[in-house]
Amino acid sequence: MINMLYRISDNKLSTKGDFDGVWPWALLAGLVEGLLIVYLGSELIRWTGRLLNGRASYSDIRKAMAWSYIPFFATALFFLTGCLILDIGLFDFYLAIADGELEFWIIFIAVSAIRIVFGIWGFVVFLKCLGQVQGFSAWKALANWVMVIFVATIFIYLPLGLGFLWYRGLLNF
């Protein structure tokens, strides 16, 4: 849900500060995305990890993924705490930045830096946890992750993208 709220606010999908109208959709979309990432992602990681002689079970990979999200939740706490301290809504914060208010720019830059640092930390935690459960190094875990991205791109994102282009009439077979 927090990831969806970030996306909605970053992409200015809500420009009226209407948090009450957005959070139920963010909750639903975040739930669906989270379940897909954890369950489908874990299966893809397990499958590609087997090609690298990984030994992790499906359950162990789900646990490794869950632990890697802890730094991400910390960034959300910083952001939401900042909104509470400033007594400003989530989307009003981005509107204030768009208006050029300096104090919000400073906070935005600080929160963005924290998000980047904690995001890198979360990815490193993920690689270390994945390597631990698969029985190989973090570098080999990175190779496992790259294979997942490749497989997902070829077998999931590419067909979805082509289907979307075909549906919109931009691609004729």
C-alpha positions as protocol buffer text, in pm:
chain_id: "A"
residue {
  index: 1
  type: MET
  ca { x: 0 y: 0 z: 0 }
}
residue {
  index: 2
  type: ILE
  ca { x: 280 y: 238 z: 90 }
}
residue {
  index: 3
  type: ASN
  ca { x: 450 y: 167 z: -241 }
}
residue {
  index: 4
  type: MET
  ca { x: 128 y: 250 z: -425 }
}
residue {
  index: 5
  type: LEU
  ca { x: 87 y: 575 z: -230 }
}
residue {
  index: 6
  type: TYR
  ca { x: 443 y: 670 z: -326 }
}
residue {
  index: 7
  type: ARG
  ca { x: 368 y: 597 z: -692 }
}
residue {
  index: 8
  type: ILE
  ca { x: 42 y: 789 z: -686 }
}
residue {
  index: 9
  type: SER
  ca { x: 202 y: 1090 z: -522 }
}
residue {
  index: 10
  type: ASP
  ca { x: 523 y: 1076 z: -729 }
}
residue {
  index: 11
  type: ASN
  ca { x: 326 y: 1058 z: -1053 }
}
residue {
  index: 12
  type: LYS
  ca { x: 83 y: 1326 z: -941 }
}
residue {
  index: 13
  type: LEU
  ca { x: -212 y: 1094 z: -1007 }
}
residue {
  index: 14
  type: SER
  ca { x: -391 y: 1277 z: -727 }
}
residue {
  index: 15
  type: THR
  ca { x: -355 y: 1653 z: -747 }
}
residue {
  index: 16
  type: LYS
  ca { x: -640 y: 1759 z: -522 }
}
residue {
  index: 17
  type: GLY
  ca { x: -501 y: 1630 z: -194 }
}
residue {
  index: 18
  type: ASP
  ca { x: -781 y: 1374 z: -181 }
}
residue {
  index: 19
  type: PHE
  ca { x: -622 y: 1112 z: 43 }
}
residue {
  index: 20
  type: ASP
  ca { x: -960 y: 969 z: 147 }
}
residue {
  index: 21
  type: GLY
  ca { x: -1047 y: 887 z: -213 }
}
residue {
  index: 22
  type: VAL
  ca { x: -708 y: 737 z: -296 }
}
residue {
  index: 23
  type: TRP
  ca { x: -604 y: 519 z: -3 }
}
residue {
  index: 24
  type: PRO
  ca { x: -866 y: 242 z: -60 }
}
residue {
  index: 25
  type: TRP
  ca { x: -742 y: 201 z: -418 }
}
residue {
  index: 26
  type: ALA
  ca { x: -381 y: 211 z: -301 }
}
residue {
  index: 27
  type: LEU
  ca { x: -463 y: -56 z: -44 }
}
residue {
  index: 28
  type: LEU
  ca { x: -627 y: -281 z: -302 }
}
residue {
  index: 29
  type: ALA
  ca { x: -359 y: -229 z: -569 }
}
residue {
  index: 30
  type: GLY
  ca { x: -82 y: -266 z: -310 }
}
residue {
  index: 31
  type: LEU
  ca { x: -233 y: -590 z: -183 }
}
residue {
  index: 32
  type: VAL
  ca { x: -259 y: -736 z: -533 }
}
residue {
  index: 33
  type: GLU
  ca { x: 90 y: -620 z: -630 }
}
residue {
  index: 34
  type: GLY
  ca { x: 238 y: -745 z: -303 }
}
residue {
  index: 35
  type: LEU
  ca { x: 83 y: -1089 z: -340 }
}
residue {
  index: 36
  type: LEU
  ca { x: 198 y: -1116 z: -701 }
}
residue {
  index: 37
  type: ILE
  ca { x: 552 y: -1009 z: -615 }
}
residue {
  index: 38
  type: VAL
  ca { x: 584 y: -1239 z: -315 }
}
residue {
  index: 39
  type: TYR
  ca { x: 418 y: -1550 z: -457 }
}
residue {
  index: 40
  type: LEU
  ca { x: 496 y: -1531 z: -829 }
}
residue {
  index: 41
  type: GLY
  ca { x: 834 y: -1368 z: -765 }
}
residue {
  index: 42
  type: SER
  ca { x: 931 y: -1637 z: -516 }
}
residue {
  index: 43
  type: GLU
  ca { x: 843 y: -1908 z: -764 }
}
residue {
  index: 44
  type: LEU
  ca { x: 1046 y: -1740 z: -1039 }
}
residue {
  index: 45
  type: ILE
  ca { x: 1341 y: -1697 z: -803 }
}
residue {
  index: 46
  type: ARG
  ca { x: 1319 y: -2062 z: -695 }
}
residue {
  index: 47
  type: TRP
  ca { x: 1296 y: -2182 z: -1055 }
}
residue {
  index: 48
  type: THR
  ca { x: 1587 y: -1972 z: -1185 }
}
residue {
  index: 49
  type: GLY
  ca { x: 1786 y: -2043 z: -869 }
}
residue {
  index: 50
  type: ARG
  ca { x: 1759 y: -2415 z: -941 }
}
residue {
  index: 51
  type: LEU
  ca { x: 1940 y: -2348 z: -1270 }
}
residue {
  index: 52
  type: LEU
  ca { x: 2227 y: -2210 z: -1059 }
}
residue {
  index: 53
  type: ASN
  ca { x: 2213 y: -2509 z: -820 }
}
residue {
  index: 54
  type: GLY
  ca { x: 2020 y: -2315 z: -554 }
}
residue {
  index: 55
  type: ARG
  ca { x: 1865 y: -2521 z: -279 }
}
residue {
  index: 56
  type: ALA
  ca { x: 1606 y: -2286 z: -126 }
}
residue {
  index: 57
  type: SER
  ca { x: 1247 y: -2388 z: -78 }
}
residue {
  index: 58
  type: TYR
  ca { x: 961 y: -2172 z: -193 }
}
residue {
  index: 59
  type: SER
  ca { x: 887 y: -2084 z: 170 }
}
residue {
  index: 60
  type: ASP
  ca { x: 1248 y: -1982 z: 242 }
}
residue {
  index: 61
  type: ILE
  ca { x: 1253 y: -1749 z: -58 }
}
residue {
  index: 62
  type: ARG
  ca { x: 928 y: -1583 z: 56 }
}
residue {
  index: 63
  type: LYS
  ca { x: 1088 y: -1525 z: 398 }
}
residue {
  index: 64
  type: ALA
  ca { x: 1399 y: -1376 z: 238 }
}
residue {
  index: 65
  type: MET
  ca { x: 1181 y: -1139 z: 36 }
}
residue {
  index: 66
  type: ALA
  ca { x: 983 y: -1039 z: 345 }
}
residue {
  index: 67
  type: TRP
  ca { x: 1296 y: -952 z: 545 }
}
residue {
  index: 68
  type: SER
  ca { x: 1424 y: -736 z: 262 }
}
residue {
  index: 69
  type: TYR
  ca { x: 1117 y: -511 z: 284 }
}
residue {
  index: 70
  type: ILE
  ca { x: 1197 y: -390 z: 636 }
}
residue {
  index: 71
  type: PRO
  ca { x: 1423 y: -103 z: 520 }
}
residue {
  index: 72
  type: PHE
  ca { x: 1152 y: 4 z: 276 }
}
residue {
  index: 73
  type: PHE
  ca { x: 898 y: 31 z: 557 }
}
residue {
  index: 74
  type: ALA
  ca { x: 1147 y: 247 z: 748 }
}
residue {
  index: 75
  type: THR
  ca { x: 1152 y: 497 z: 459 }
}
residue {
  index: 76
  type: ALA
  ca { x: 773 y: 509 z: 464 }
}
residue {
  index: 77
  type: LEU
  ca { x: 782 y: 589 z: 834 }
}
residue {
  index: 78
  type: PHE
  ca { x: 1021 y: 880 z: 769 }
}
residue {
  index: 79
  type: PHE
  ca { x: 796 y: 1016 z: 497 }
}
residue {
  index: 80
  type: LEU
  ca { x: 469 y: 980 z: 687 }
}
residue {
  index: 81
  type: THR
  ca { x: 628 y: 1121 z: 1004 }
}
residue {
  index: 82
  type: GLY
  ca { x: 746 y: 1422 z: 804 }
}
residue {
  index: 83
  type: CYS
  ca { x: 391 y: 1477 z: 678 }
}
residue {
  index: 84
  type: LEU
  ca { x: 258 y: 1457 z: 1035 }
}
residue {
  index: 85
  type: ILE
  ca { x: 523 y: 1694 z: 1176 }
}
residue {
  index: 86
  type: LEU
  ca { x: 452 y: 1950 z: 905 }
}
residue {
  index: 87
  type: ASP
  ca { x: 77 y: 1897 z: 951 }
}
residue {
  index: 88
  type: ILE
  ca { x: 37 y: 1847 z: 579 }
}
residue {
  index: 89
  type: GLY
  ca { x: -134 y: 1573 z: 380 }
}
residue {
  index: 90
  type: LEU
  ca { x: 54 y: 1325 z: 167 }
}
residue {
  index: 91
  type: PHE
  ca { x: -52 y: 1479 z: -162 }
}
residue {
  index: 92
  type: ASP
  ca { x: -54 y: 1836 z: -30 }
}
residue {
  index: 93
  type: PHE
  ca { x: 318 y: 1785 z: 36 }
}
residue {
  index: 94
  type: TYR
  ca { x: 381 y: 1734 z: -335 }
}
residue {
  index: 95
  type: LEU
  ca { x: 157 y: 2027 z: -425 }
}
residue {
  index: 96
  type: ALA
  ca { x: 363 y: 2247 z: -189 }
}
residue {
  index: 97
  type: ILE
  ca { x: 680 y: 2131 z: -366 }
}
residue {
  index: 98
  type: ALA
  ca { x: 522 y: 2213 z: -702 }
}
residue {
  index: 99
  type: ASP
  ca { x: 448 y: 2562 z: -568 }
}
residue {
  index: 100
  type: GLY
  ca { x: 820 y: 2604 z: -497 }
}
residue {
  index: 101
  type: GLU
  ca { x: 807 y: 2629 z: -117 }
}
residue {
  index: 102
  type: LEU
  ca { x: 1170 y: 2598 z: -2 }
}
residue {
  index: 103
  type: GLU
  ca { x: 1118 y: 2411 z: 326 }
}
residue {
  index: 104
  type: PHE
  ca { x: 924 y: 2140 z: 145 }
}
residue {
  index: 105
  type: TRP
  ca { x: 1199 y: 2110 z: -118 }
}
residue {
  index: 106
  type: ILE
  ca { x: 1457 y: 2060 z: 157 }
}
residue {
  index: 107
  type: ILE
  ca { x: 1245 y: 1794 z: 325 }
}
residue {
  index: 108
  type: PHE
  ca { x: 1171 y: 1632 z: -11 }
}
residue {
  index: 109
  type: ILE
  ca { x: 1542 y: 1608 z: -92 }
}
residue {
  index: 110
  type: ALA
  ca { x: 1620 y: 1466 z: 254 }
}
residue {
  index: 111
  type: VAL
  ca { x: 1339 y: 1210 z: 234 }
}
residue {
  index: 112
  type: SER
  ca { x: 1442 y: 1118 z: -122 }
}
residue {
  index: 113
  type: ALA
  ca { x: 1802 y: 1063 z: -8 }
}
residue {
  index: 114
  type: ILE
  ca { x: 1678 y: 845 z: 279 }
}
residue {
  index: 115
  type: ARG
  ca { x: 1458 y: 648 z: 36 }
}
residue {
  index: 116
  type: ILE
  ca { x: 1757 y: 587 z: -192 }
}
residue {
  index: 117
  type: VAL
  ca { x: 1987 y: 478 z: 91 }
}
residue {
  index: 118
  type: PHE
  ca { x: 1726 y: 252 z: 249 }
}
residue {
  index: 119
  type: GLY
  ca { x: 1627 y: 117 z: -95 }
}
residue {
  index: 120
  type: ILE
  ca { x: 1987 y: 16 z: -163 }
}
residue {
  index: 121
  type: TRP
  ca { x: 2009 y: -129 z: 186 }
}
residue {
  index: 122
  type: GLY
  ca { x: 1689 y: -329 z: 127 }
}
residue {
  index: 123
  type: PHE
  ca { x: 1824 y: -466 z: -201 }
}
residue {
  index: 124
  type: VAL
  ca { x: 2151 y: -569 z: -34 }
}
residue {
  index: 125
  type: VAL
  ca { x: 1953 y: -735 z: 248 }
}
residue {
  index: 126
  type: PHE
  ca { x: 1750 y: -917 z: -17 }
}
residue {
  index: 127
  type: LEU
  ca { x: 2063 y: -1040 z: -196 }
}
residue {
  index: 128
  type: LYS
  ca { x: 2223 y: -1152 z: 131 }
}
residue {
  index: 129
  type: CYS
  ca { x: 1905 y: -1330 z: 245 }
}
residue {
  index: 130
  type: LEU
  ca { x: 1851 y: -1490 z: -95 }
}
residue {
  index: 131
  type: GLY
  ca { x: 2213 y: -1603 z: -110 }
}
residue {
  index: 132
  type: GLN
  ca { x: 2184 y: -1748 z: 240 }
}
residue {
  index: 133
  type: VAL
  ca { x: 1874 y: -1954 z: 167 }
}
residue {
  index: 134
  type: GLN
  ca { x: 1992 y: -2058 z: -181 }
}
residue {
  index: 135
  type: GLY
  ca { x: 2332 y: -2162 z: -48 }
}
residue {
  index: 136
  type: PHE
  ca { x: 2546 y: -1924 z: -249 }
}
residue {
  index: 137
  type: SER
  ca { x: 2705 y: -1578 z: -236 }
}
residue {
  index: 138
  type: ALA
  ca { x: 2527 y: -1245 z: -269 }
}
residue {
  index: 139
  type: TRP
  ca { x: 2686 y: -1208 z: -613 }
}
residue {
  index: 140
  type: LYS
  ca { x: 2534 y: -1536 z: -728 }
}
residue {
  index: 141
  type: ALA
  ca { x: 2206 y: -1419 z: -573 }
}
residue {
  index: 142
  type: LEU
  ca { x: 2237 y: -1109 z: -794 }
}
residue {
  index: 143
  type: ALA
  ca { x: 2277 y: -1340 z: -1094 }
}
residue {
  index: 144
  type: ASN
  ca { x: 1966 y: -1526 z: -975 }
}
residue {
  index: 145
  type: TRP
  ca { x: 1778 y: -1193 z: -959 }
}
residue {
  index: 146
  type: VAL
  ca { x: 1897 y: -1086 z: -1306 }
}
residue {
  index: 147
  type: MET
  ca { x: 1773 y: -1418 z: -1445 }
}
residue {
  index: 148
  type: VAL
  ca { x: 1434 y: -1352 z: -1284 }
}
residue {
  index: 149
  type: ILE
  ca { x: 1417 y: -1008 z: -1445 }
}
residue {
  index: 150
  type: PHE
  ca { x: 1508 y: -1161 z: -1782 }
}
residue {
  index: 151
  type: VAL
  ca { x: 1248 y: -1439 z: -1753 }
}
residue {
  index: 152
  type: ALA
  ca { x: 979 y: -1198 z: -1630 }
}
residue {
  index: 153
  type: THR
  ca { x: 1052 y: -958 z: -1914 }
}
residue {
  index: 154
  type: ILE
  ca { x: 1038 y: -1225 z: -2183 }
}
residue {
  index: 155
  type: PHE
  ca { x: 746 y: -1429 z: -2056 }
}
residue {
  index: 156
  type: ILE
  ca { x: 533 y: -1177 z: -1863 }
}
residue {
  index: 157
  type: TYR
  ca { x: 602 y: -811 z: -1947 }
}
residue {
  index: 158
  type: LEU
  ca { x: 668 y: -851 z: -2320 }
}
residue {
  index: 159
  type: PRO
  ca { x: 344 y: -1044 z: -2389 }
}
residue {
  index: 160
  type: LEU
  ca { x: 147 y: -801 z: -2169 }
}
residue {
  index: 161
  type: GLY
  ca { x: 299 y: -503 z: -2348 }
}
residue {
  index: 162
  type: LEU
  ca { x: 232 y: -649 z: -2692 }
}
residue {
  index: 163
  type: GLY
  ca { x: -122 y: -736 z: -2588 }
}
residue {
  index: 164
  type: PHE
  ca { x: -177 y: -381 z: -2465 }
}
residue {
  index: 165
  type: LEU
  ca { x: -43 y: -237 z: -2793 }
}
residue {
  index: 166
  type: TRP
  ca { x: -263 y: -475 z: -2992 }
}
residue {
  index: 167
  type: TYR
  ca { x: -566 y: -382 z: -2779 }
}
residue {
  index: 168
  type: ARG
  ca { x: -503 y: -9 z: -2835 }
}
residue {
  index: 169
  type: GLY
  ca { x: -477 y: -69 z: -3210 }
}
residue {
  index: 170
  type: LEU
  ca { x: -111 y: 31 z: -3222 }
}
residue {
  index: 171
  type: LEU
  ca { x: 4 y: -315 z: -3327 }
}
residue {
  index: 172
  type: ASN
  ca { x: -153 y: -527 z: -3598 }
}
residue {
  index: 173
  type: PHE
  ca { x: -76 y: -895 z: -3642 }
}
